[in-house]
Amino acid sequence: MRKARWHLLLVLPLLVGAFSLIDIEPTPRYPRPVVAPGPEALRIHREAIVIDLHVDSLLWPRDLNRSPTGGHLDFPRMREGGLDAAAFTNPTRFFGVAGLKAFHDFWPPAAWLSPWARLQHQLRRMRDFIDASEGRVLMAGTAAAIRENHAQGILSVFHGIEGAHALETDLSRLEVVSRQGVLFIGPVHLADNAYGGSSSGANRGLTTLGRALLRAMNEHHLLVDLSHASPKSFEEAIALTSLPPLVSHTGAAAVHPSPRNLSDDQIRAVAERGGVIGLMLAPPATRHSDLRESMAHLKHIVAVGGEDVAALGSDFDGYVQTPVDVTGISQLTQLMLDAGWSEQRIRKILGENVLRVLGDRDTTDLPGTP
């Protein structure tokens, strides 16, 4: 028995070392461009304020101030692709391996076990990236701040949280994350939790704690993200929020009947309350990783909810295969022009609708603000 223990002690470091060498980040595979953006599309894309509501790049061990060979997005490629602002969302529990991934990527030991620690690690990484950007990237908590940064050629970032389980049932932490640049929170993510039902779980509504979460979010002016919500959670949360509802990354169920997508009634409910719906660019929102299919979803969202409800929510770096990386999103602008849409409508979808929903917000103590 003693010899077996010694053998285990000798082998364990080798196993840990081998595990750490495994590259678990997916390798992007992009099809050929579906369209070449022309001069008019490039002008609109360059002059518009372009905002992505859902980016998961903080999950991966990459320096966002540099352009590596992998992944979908970093700050240099944001500039190249004309993406002026992005919501860096922070998942903390996924597929039962979030703690294992934190261990693999050498996150602090507390993050191996705690969703709150995983959230704080991701937020801290963004603060470090902002500090290292030498003023080229700033945290922006209001529409006015994003407009000002755009005018000065500065990239804007803000945060969302995928799944309120990151709070570990402590609603007093809402004040903390609000000051850390978090503008919206999704009560649930890939499974049911203490706050309510997920589209990947049972079709149950919000719990008592979930309803308390919504009321507290209203007080802190935190928008609710209805992505991943079960139909019942969606219905109850949209009724409870006093702020415009947001769906950071999704598609239209009428185009592709996925549990991750919105019914026409849900699209109309978001539109009627002045909210926005971010277009996800990958399966499971779409059947295939295809930009023309994404455009079909966008057309349906606009047809049902109007041009004021649609926005972008790519899910770049979210362990999905998108048809383009951030440098290719001007192709979508060309597809909108090809559809005969006006420049005003295109500018709304690219970013103005999100700016309207963000409105003004107290940015006191936000990291990276002037």
Residue pairs with C-beta under 8 A, 6 or more apart in sequence:
19 104
20 104
20 106
22 104
24 101
24 104
25 60
25 61
25 70
25 71
26 319
26 320
26 321
27 70
28 70
28 71
28 72
28 321
28 322
28 325
29 289
29 321
30 322
30 323
30 324
30 325
30 328
31 289
31 290
31 323
33 324
33 328
33 331
34 290
34 291
34 292
34 323
34 331
34 335
35 291
35 331
35 334
35 335
35 338
36 331
36 334
37 45
37 330
37 331
37 333
37 334
38 334
38 337
40 337
41 330
41 333
41 334
41 337
42 330
42 333
44 333
44 337
44 343
44 346
44 347
44 350
45 82
45 329
45 330
45 333
45 350
46 82
48 346
48 347
48 350
48 351
48 352
49 84
49 85
49 146
49 147
49 150
49 347
49 350
49 351
49 352
49 355
50 82
50 83
50 84
50 85
50 312
50 329
50 350
50 351
51 83
51 84
51 85
51 86
51 87
51 146
51 311
51 312
51 350
51 351
51 354
51 355
52 83
52 85
52 86
52 87
52 278
52 312
52 313
52 314
52 316
52 326
52 329
53 87
53 160
53 246
53 248
53 249
53 276
53 278
53 311
53 312
53 313
53 354
54 87
54 89
54 160
54 227
54 248
54 249
54 278
54 280
54 313
54 314
54 315
54 316
54 318
55 73
55 86
55 87
55 88
55 89
55 314
55 315
55 316
55 317
55 318
56 88
56 89
56 91
56 315
56 316
56 317
56 318
56 319
57 64
57 71
57 72
57 73
57 74
57 88
57 316
57 317
58 88
58 90
58 122
58 125
58 126
59 91
59 101
59 122
59 317
59 318
59 319
60 70
60 71
60 105
60 317
61 105
61 106
62 68
62 70
62 71
62 74
63 74
63 129
64 73
64 74
64 75
64 129
65 74
65 75
65 76
65 129
65 132
65 133
65 137
66 74
66 76
67 74
67 76
67 77
68 74
71 316
71 317
71 325
72 314
72 316
72 317
72 322
72 325
72 326
73 83
73 86
73 316
73 317
73 325
73 326
75 129
75 133
75 136
75 137
75 155
77 325
77 326
77 327
78 84
78 86
78 155
78 326
79 155
80 326
80 327
81 325
81 326
81 327
81 328
81 329
81 330
82 329
82 330
83 155
83 326
83 329
84 146
84 149
84 150
84 155
84 156
84 351
85 140
85 146
85 149
85 150
85 155
85 156
85 157
85 158
85 351
86 155
86 156
86 157
86 158
87 157
87 158
87 159
87 160
87 183
87 184
87 248
88 122
88 126
88 157
88 158
88 159
88 160
89 159
89 160
89 161
89 162
89 248
90 118
90 119
90 122
90 123
90 159
90 160
90 161
90 162
90 166
91 98
91 162
91 163
91 189
91 318
92 98
92 115
92 116
92 118
92 119
92 161
92 162
92 163
92 165
92 166
93 115
93 163
93 165
93 166
93 189
93 190
93 191
93 193
94 189
94 190
94 319
95 190
98 115
98 118
99 111
99 112
99 113
99 118
100 112
102 111
102 112
102 118
102 121
103 112
107 118
107 121
108 117
108 121
110 117
111 117
111 118
111 120
111 121
114 168
115 163
115 165
115 166
115 168
116 166
116 167
116 168
116 170
116 173
118 166
119 161
119 166
119 177
123 159
123 177
123 180
123 181
123 182
126 139
126 157
126 159
126 181
126 367
127 367
127 368
129 137
130 137
130 138
130 139
130 157
130 367
130 368
131 368
133 155
135 154
136 154
136 155
137 154
137 155
137 156
137 157
137 368
138 145
138 149
138 154
138 155
138 156
138 157
138 368
138 369
138 370
139 156
139 157
139 158
139 181
139 363
139 366
139 367
139 368
139 369
140 146
140 149
140 156
140 157
140 158
140 363
140 369
141 158
141 181
141 183
141 361
141 362
141 363
141 366
141 369
142 358
142 359
142 360
142 361
142 363
143 355
143 356
143 358
143 359
143 360
144 360
145 156
145 363
145 369
146 156
146 355
146 358
147 355
149 155
149 156
150 156
157 181
157 368
158 181
158 182
158 183
159 177
159 180
159 181
159 182
159 183
160 182
160 183
160 184
160 185
160 186
160 225
160 248
161 177
161 182
161 184
161 185
161 186
162 186
162 189
162 225
162 227
162 228
163 186
163 187
163 188
163 189
163 190
163 193
163 228
164 185
164 186
164 187
164 188
164 193
164 195
164 210
164 213
165 189
165 193
165 194
165 195
167 173
167 174
167 177
167 213
169 194
169 209
171 212
171 213
171 216
174 185
174 216
174 217
174 220
174 222
175 220
177 185
177 222
178 220
178 221
178 222
179 364
179 365
179 366
180 366
180 367
181 366
181 367
181 368
182 222
183 222
183 223
183 358
183 361
184 222
184 223
184 224
184 225
184 246
184 248
185 213
185 217
185 222
185 223
185 224
185 225
186 224
186 225
186 226
186 227
186 228
186 229
186 248
187 193
187 195
187 196
187 206
187 210
187 213
187 214
187 224
187 229
187 233
187 237
188 195
188 196
188 197
188 198
188 201
188 228
188 229
188 230
188 233
189 198
189 228
190 198
190 200
190 228
191 198
191 200
191 201
192 198
192 201
192 202
192 204
192 230
194 207
194 209
194 210
195 206
195 207
195 209
195 210
195 213
196 204
196 205
196 206
196 207
196 210
196 229
196 230
196 232
196 233
196 236
196 237
197 203
197 204
197 205
197 206
197 229
197 230
197 232
197 233
198 228
198 229
198 230
198 233
199 228
199 229
199 230
199 231
199 259
199 260
200 228
200 259
201 230
202 230
203 230
203 231
203 232
204 230
204 232
204 233
205 230
205 232
205 233
205 235
205 236
206 213
206 214
206 232
206 233
206 236
206 237
206 240
210 233
210 236
210 237
211 236
211 240
214 224
214 237
214 240
214 241
215 240
217 223
217 224
217 241
217 243
218 240
218 241
218 242
218 243
221 243
221 361
221 362
222 243
223 241
223 243
223 244
223 245
223 246
223 357
224 237
224 238
224 241
224 243
224 245
224 246
225 246
225 247
225 248
226 233
226 234
226 237
226 238
226 245
226 246
226 247
226 266
226 270
227 247
227 248
227 249
227 250
227 260
227 278
227 313
228 260
229 237
231 263
231 266
234 266
235 269
237 245
238 245
238 269
238 270
238 273
241 273
244 273
244 274
244 275
244 276
244 357
245 269
245 270
245 273
245 275
246 270
246 275
246 276
246 277
246 278
246 357
247 262
247 270
247 275
247 276
247 277
247 278
247 313
248 278
248 313
249 278
249 279
249 280
249 285
249 313
249 314
249 315
249 318
250 260
250 261
250 262
250 277
250 278
250 279
250 280
250 285
250 313
251 258
251 260
251 261
251 262
251 279
251 280
251 285
251 286
251 294
251 297
252 261
252 262
252 264
252 267
252 297
252 300
252 301
252 304
253 261
253 262
253 263
253 264
254 263
254 264
254 300
254 304
255 261
255 293
255 296
255 297
255 300
256 285
256 286
256 287
256 293
256 297
258 284
258 285
259 284
260 280
260 284
260 285
261 285
261 297
262 270
262 277
262 301
264 304
267 277
267 301
267 304
267 305
267 309
268 304
268 305
270 276
270 277
270 305
270 309
271 304
271 305
271 306
271 308
271 309
274 308
274 356
274 357
275 309
275 357
276 309
276 310
276 311
276 353
276 354
276 356
276 357
277 301
277 305
277 309
277 310
277 311
277 313
278 311
278 312
278 313
278 314
279 294
279 297
279 298
279 301
279 310
279 311
279 312
279 313
279 314
280 286
280 294
280 313
280 314
280 315
281 289
281 291
281 294
281 314
281 315
281 316
281 322
281 323
281 324
282 289
282 314
282 315
282 318
282 320
282 321
282 322
282 323
283 289
283 320
283 321
285 297
285 315
286 293
286 294
286 297
287 293
289 321
289 322
289 323
290 323
291 323
291 324
291 328
291 331
291 332
291 335
292 335
294 323
294 332
295 332
295 335
295 336
295 339
298 310
298 332
298 336
298 349
299 339
301 309
301 310
302 309
302 310
302 345
302 349
307 345
307 348
307 349
308 348
308 353
308 356
309 353
310 348
310 349
310 353
311 349
311 351
311 353
311 354
312 329
312 332
312 349
312 350
312 351
314 322
314 326
314 329
315 322
316 322
316 325
316 326
324 331
333 346
333 350
336 345
336 346
336 349
337 346
363 369
